[in-house]
Amino acid sequence: MVSQPGFFVSGAFSIFFFLMWLACIGAGIVAFVLFVKLALRAITALDLYNHSKNLEIRERETIRKE
């Protein structure tokens, strides 16, 4: 049987890099989910801001008409 020097070391490196790749994929998915949550929260805040501004504008217009 011929032994190959570094066979186990290269195998360990490939497993290590696969685990690192898997961790990066997981971190990317988590970052995407957090970004979507942030975007939804920003859209809600913008809707509330627009609603309050519309109420202010309507209030000013009714005061001027009277």
A tleap script that builds the chain and sets N, CA, C and O, in Angstrom:
source leaprc.protein.ff14SB
mol = sequence {
  NMET VAL SER GLN PRO GLY PHE PHE VAL SER
  GLY ALA PHE SER ILE PHE PHE PHE LEU MET
  TRP LEU ALA CYS ILE GLY ALA GLY ILE VAL
  ALA PHE VAL LEU PHE VAL LYS LEU ALA LEU
  ARG ALA ILE THR ALA LEU ASP LEU TYR ASN
  HIE SER LYS ASN LEU GLU ILE ARG GLU ARG
  GLU THR ILE ARG LYS CGLU
}
set mol.1.N position { 0.843 -1.178 0.000 }
set mol.1.CA position { 0.000 0.000 0.000 }
set mol.1.C position { 0.883 1.235 0.000 }
set mol.1.O position { 1.809 1.350 0.803 }
set mol.2.N position { 0.593 2.143 -0.895 }
set mol.2.CA position { 1.381 3.369 -1.020 }
set mol.2.C position { 0.697 4.452 -0.207 }
set mol.2.O position { -0.487 4.736 -0.390 }
set mol.3.N position { 1.456 5.043 0.685 }
set mol.3.CA position { 0.871 6.138 1.475 }
set mol.3.C position { 1.087 7.454 0.745 }
set mol.3.O position { 2.154 7.699 0.182 }
set mol.4.N position { 0.099 8.264 0.763 }
set mol.4.CA position { 0.196 9.574 0.127 }
set mol.4.C position { 0.385 10.620 1.218 }
set mol.4.O position { -0.489 10.806 2.064 }
set mol.5.N position { 1.509 11.290 1.199 }
set mol.5.CA position { 1.724 12.301 2.239 }
set mol.5.C position { 0.758 13.470 2.051 }
set mol.5.O position { 0.558 13.964 0.941 }
set mol.6.N position { 0.181 13.888 3.139 }
set mol.6.CA position { -0.733 15.023 3.085 }
set mol.6.C position { -2.143 14.671 2.674 }
set mol.6.O position { -2.964 15.565 2.467 }
set mol.7.N position { -2.447 13.386 2.549 }
set mol.7.CA position { -3.795 12.999 2.117 }
set mol.7.C position { -4.837 13.421 3.152 }
set mol.7.O position { -5.879 13.981 2.811 }
set mol.8.N position { -4.538 13.144 4.413 }
set mol.8.CA position { -5.495 13.493 5.466 }
set mol.8.C position { -5.563 15.001 5.685 }
set mol.8.O position { -6.619 15.537 6.023 }
set mol.9.N position { -4.457 15.669 5.497 }
set mol.9.CA position { -4.443 17.120 5.674 }
set mol.9.C position { -5.307 17.778 4.611 }
set mol.9.O position { -6.087 18.679 4.918 }
set mol.10.N position { -5.179 17.340 3.373 }
set mol.10.CA position { -5.992 17.936 2.310 }
set mol.10.C position { -7.467 17.610 2.514 }
set mol.10.O position { -8.335 18.428 2.209 }
set mol.11.N position { -7.747 16.429 3.026 }
set mol.11.CA position { -9.136 16.081 3.314 }
set mol.11.C position { -9.709 16.950 4.412 }
set mol.11.O position { -10.868 17.359 4.341 }
set mol.12.N position { -8.914 17.235 5.420 }
set mol.12.CA position { -9.376 18.099 6.506 }
set mol.12.C position { -9.605 19.515 6.003 }
set mol.12.O position { -10.564 20.171 6.409 }
set mol.13.N position { -8.731 19.991 5.120 }
set mol.13.CA position { -8.912 21.335 4.582 }
set mol.13.C position { -10.194 21.419 3.760 }
set mol.13.O position { -10.916 22.414 3.837 }
set mol.14.N position { -10.477 20.395 2.986 }
set mol.14.CA position { -11.685 20.455 2.161 }
set mol.14.C position { -12.937 20.444 3.034 }
set mol.14.O position { -13.912 21.129 2.725 }
set mol.15.N position { -12.917 19.680 4.111 }
set mol.15.CA position { -14.056 19.678 5.029 }
set mol.15.C position { -14.178 21.036 5.706 }
set mol.15.O position { -15.281 21.561 5.860 }
set mol.16.N position { -13.046 21.606 6.109 }
set mol.16.CA position { -13.049 22.925 6.748 }
set mol.16.C position { -13.606 23.978 5.800 }
set mol.16.O position { -14.437 24.793 6.201 }
set mol.17.N position { -13.161 23.972 4.551 }
set mol.17.CA position { -13.645 24.964 3.597 }
set mol.17.C position { -15.115 24.739 3.257 }
set mol.17.O position { -15.844 25.701 3.012 }
set mol.18.N position { -15.558 23.488 3.239 }
set mol.18.CA position { -16.980 23.221 3.022 }
set mol.18.C position { -17.808 23.771 4.176 }
set mol.18.O position { -18.863 24.366 3.955 }
set mol.19.N position { -17.339 23.576 5.403 }
set mol.19.CA position { -18.062 24.115 6.558 }
set mol.19.C position { -18.071 25.640 6.543 }
set mol.19.O position { -19.071 26.263 6.900 }
set mol.20.N position { -16.958 26.238 6.131 }
set mol.20.CA position { -16.914 27.702 6.020 }
set mol.20.C position { -17.883 28.179 4.945 }
set mol.20.O position { -18.569 29.184 5.130 }
set mol.21.N position { -17.945 27.468 3.829 }
set mol.21.CA position { -18.871 27.819 2.750 }
set mol.21.C position { -20.312 27.712 3.242 }
set mol.21.O position { -21.141 28.575 2.952 }
set mol.22.N position { -20.601 26.654 3.985 }
set mol.22.CA position { -21.933 26.460 4.533 }
set mol.22.C position { -22.286 27.574 5.516 }
set mol.22.O position { -23.415 28.063 5.522 }
set mol.23.N position { -21.326 27.972 6.343 }
set mol.23.CA position { -21.558 29.063 7.292 }
set mol.23.C position { -21.807 30.379 6.559 }
set mol.23.O position { -22.655 31.168 6.976 }
set mol.24.N position { -21.083 30.619 5.485 }
set mol.24.CA position { -21.288 31.850 4.703 }
set mol.24.C position { -22.658 31.855 4.040 }
set mol.24.O position { -23.317 32.893 3.989 }
set mol.25.N position { -23.088 30.721 3.540 }
set mol.25.CA position { -24.424 30.627 2.946 }
set mol.25.C position { -25.480 30.904 4.017 }
set mol.25.O position { -26.438 31.637 3.772 }
set mol.26.N position { -25.306 30.327 5.186 }
set mol.26.CA position { -26.247 30.565 6.290 }
set mol.26.C position { -26.268 32.019 6.719 }
set mol.26.O position { -27.334 32.581 6.968 }
set mol.27.N position { -25.091 32.633 6.806 }
set mol.27.CA position { -25.024 34.050 7.177 }
set mol.27.C position { -25.679 34.923 6.111 }
set mol.27.O position { -26.319 35.922 6.436 }
set mol.28.N position { -25.525 34.556 4.858 }
set mol.28.CA position { -26.173 35.304 3.781 }
set mol.28.C position { -27.687 35.220 3.863 }
set mol.28.O position { -28.380 36.212 3.635 }
set mol.29.N position { -28.199 34.052 4.184 }
set mol.29.CA position { -29.650 33.886 4.317 }
set mol.29.C position { -30.170 34.698 5.498 }
set mol.29.O position { -31.208 35.353 5.399 }
set mol.30.N position { -29.447 34.653 6.613 }
set mol.30.CA position { -29.853 35.431 7.785 }
set mol.30.C position { -29.821 36.924 7.473 }
set mol.30.O position { -30.732 37.657 7.858 }
set mol.31.N position { -28.780 37.378 6.781 }
set mol.31.CA position { -28.683 38.797 6.418 }
set mol.31.C position { -29.826 39.200 5.492 }
set mol.31.O position { -30.372 40.295 5.628 }
set mol.32.N position { -30.190 38.336 4.558 }
set mol.32.CA position { -31.304 38.639 3.651 }
set mol.32.C position { -32.613 38.752 4.420 }
set mol.32.O position { -33.402 39.662 4.165 }
set mol.33.N position { -32.856 37.841 5.355 }
set mol.33.CA position { -34.088 37.883 6.148 }
set mol.33.C position { -34.137 39.160 6.975 }
set mol.33.O position { -35.181 39.807 7.055 }
set mol.34.N position { -33.016 39.529 7.592 }
set mol.34.CA position { -32.984 40.761 8.381 }
set mol.34.C position { -33.195 41.989 7.505 }
set mol.34.O position { -33.852 42.941 7.927 }
set mol.35.N position { -32.650 41.983 6.296 }
set mol.35.CA position { -32.844 43.102 5.377 }
set mol.35.C position { -34.305 43.226 4.970 }
set mol.35.O position { -34.830 44.336 4.881 }
set mol.36.N position { -34.964 42.105 4.723 }
set mol.36.CA position { -36.382 42.142 4.356 }
set mol.36.C position { -37.214 42.674 5.519 }
set mol.36.O position { -38.131 43.468 5.310 }
set mol.37.N position { -36.904 42.245 6.742 }
set mol.37.CA position { -37.626 42.757 7.909 }
set mol.37.C position { -37.425 44.260 8.058 }
set mol.37.O position { -38.369 44.989 8.362 }
set mol.38.N position { -36.198 44.722 7.843 }
set mol.38.CA position { -35.916 46.154 7.926 }
set mol.38.C position { -36.661 46.923 6.848 }
set mol.38.O position { -37.190 48.002 7.113 }
set mol.39.N position { -36.710 46.389 5.647 }
set mol.39.CA position { -37.420 47.059 4.556 }
set mol.39.C position { -38.913 47.143 4.852 }
set mol.39.O position { -39.532 48.174 4.590 }
set mol.40.N position { -39.501 46.086 5.389 }
set mol.40.CA position { -40.922 46.116 5.731 }
set mol.40.C position { -41.202 47.134 6.827 }
set mol.40.O position { -42.217 47.831 6.792 }
set mol.41.N position { -40.308 47.216 7.792 }
set mol.41.CA position { -40.474 48.205 8.862 }
set mol.41.C position { -40.356 49.621 8.309 }
set mol.41.O position { -41.096 50.512 8.725 }
set mol.42.N position { -39.437 49.834 7.380 }
set mol.42.CA position { -39.275 51.159 6.775 }
set mol.42.C position { -40.503 51.531 5.954 }
set mol.42.O position { -40.924 52.688 5.967 }
set mol.43.N position { -41.079 50.578 5.244 }
set mol.43.CA position { -42.286 50.848 4.466 }
set mol.43.C position { -43.437 51.220 5.393 }
set mol.43.O position { -44.197 52.141 5.094 }
set mol.44.N position { -43.575 50.520 6.505 }
set mol.44.CA position { -44.619 50.844 7.472 }
set mol.44.C position { -44.421 52.242 8.041 }
set mol.44.O position { -45.381 53.002 8.174 }
set mol.45.N position { -43.180 52.585 8.377 }
set mol.45.CA position { -42.895 53.920 8.906 }
set mol.45.C position { -43.204 54.991 7.867 }
set mol.45.O position { -43.733 56.048 8.211 }
set mol.46.N position { -42.884 54.737 6.619 }
set mol.46.CA position { -43.180 55.699 5.556 }
set mol.46.C position { -44.689 55.856 5.369 }
set mol.46.O position { -45.170 56.967 5.144 }
set mol.47.N position { -45.432 54.768 5.459 }
set mol.47.CA position { -46.889 54.858 5.368 }
set mol.47.C position { -47.465 55.698 6.506 }
set mol.47.O position { -48.354 56.520 6.280 }
set mol.48.N position { -46.967 55.497 7.723 }
set mol.48.CA position { -47.438 56.295 8.857 }
set mol.48.C position { -47.096 57.769 8.678 }
set mol.48.O position { -47.910 58.638 8.990 }
set mol.49.N position { -45.911 58.049 8.182 }
set mol.49.CA position { -45.495 59.434 7.943 }
set mol.49.C position { -46.387 60.083 6.887 }
set mol.49.O position { -46.839 61.213 7.067 }
set mol.50.N position { -46.639 59.381 5.798 }
set mol.50.CA position { -47.503 59.925 4.746 }
set mol.50.C position { -48.919 60.150 5.259 }
set mol.50.O position { -49.550 61.149 4.914 }
set mol.51.N position { -49.418 59.246 6.069 }
set mol.51.CA position { -50.764 59.393 6.619 }
set mol.51.C position { -50.853 60.634 7.508 }
set mol.51.O position { -51.812 61.400 7.413 }
set mol.52.N position { -49.853 60.831 8.371 }
set mol.52.CA position { -49.886 62.003 9.254 }
set mol.52.C position { -49.751 63.297 8.458 }
set mol.52.O position { -50.398 64.292 8.786 }
set mol.53.N position { -48.928 63.297 7.426 }
set mol.53.CA position { -48.789 64.496 6.594 }
set mol.53.C position { -50.083 64.789 5.844 }
set mol.53.O position { -50.468 65.950 5.711 }
set mol.54.N position { -50.757 63.755 5.352 }
set mol.54.CA position { -52.033 63.962 4.674 }
set mol.54.C position { -53.072 64.539 5.624 }
set mol.54.O position { -53.866 65.393 5.228 }
set mol.55.N position { -53.077 64.082 6.877 }
set mol.55.CA position { -54.009 64.638 7.857 }
set mol.55.C position { -53.707 66.108 8.112 }
set mol.55.O position { -54.627 66.918 8.225 }
set mol.56.N position { -52.414 66.463 8.205 }
set mol.56.CA position { -52.038 67.868 8.409 }
set mol.56.C position { -52.498 68.726 7.241 }
set mol.56.O position { -53.033 69.815 7.447 }
set mol.57.N position { -52.300 68.254 6.031 }
set mol.57.CA position { -52.679 69.024 4.843 }
set mol.57.C position { -54.195 69.197 4.793 }
set mol.57.O position { -54.682 70.289 4.500 }
set mol.58.N position { -54.937 68.144 5.071 }
set mol.58.CA position { -56.399 68.240 5.064 }
set mol.58.C position { -56.882 69.189 6.155 }
set mol.58.O position { -57.837 69.939 5.953 }
set mol.59.N position { -56.226 69.154 7.305 }
set mol.59.CA position { -56.605 70.031 8.408 }
set mol.59.C position { -56.376 71.491 8.028 }
set mol.59.O position { -57.224 72.340 8.302 }
set mol.60.N position { -55.247 71.789 7.402 }
set mol.60.CA position { -54.957 73.161 6.974 }
set mol.60.C position { -55.941 73.626 5.913 }
set mol.60.O position { -56.358 74.785 5.925 }
set mol.61.N position { -56.317 72.747 5.002 }
set mol.61.CA position { -57.249 73.129 3.938 }
set mol.61.C position { -58.639 73.414 4.493 }
set mol.61.O position { -59.311 74.326 4.012 }
set mol.62.N position { -59.085 72.660 5.490 }
set mol.62.CA position { -60.410 72.915 6.061 }
set mol.62.C position { -60.411 74.204 6.865 }
set mol.62.O position { -61.438 74.882 6.922 }
set mol.63.N position { -59.298 74.564 7.487 }
set mol.63.CA position { -59.221 75.821 8.238 }
set mol.63.C position { -59.278 77.000 7.276 }
set mol.63.O position { -59.929 77.997 7.589 }
set mol.64.N position { -58.643 76.931 6.153 }
set mol.64.CA position { -58.629 78.026 5.179 }
set mol.64.C position { -59.993 78.220 4.529 }
set mol.64.O position { -60.351 79.345 4.181 }
set mol.65.N position { -60.754 77.157 4.361 }
set mol.65.CA position { -62.064 77.265 3.715 }
set mol.65.C position { -63.067 77.983 4.600 }
set mol.65.O position { -63.969 78.651 4.093 }
set mol.66.N position { -62.925 77.859 5.905 }
set mol.66.CA position { -63.901 78.453 6.832 }
set mol.66.C position { -63.713 79.900 7.037 }
set mol.66.O position { -64.464 80.519 7.790 }
savepdb mol mol.pdb
quit
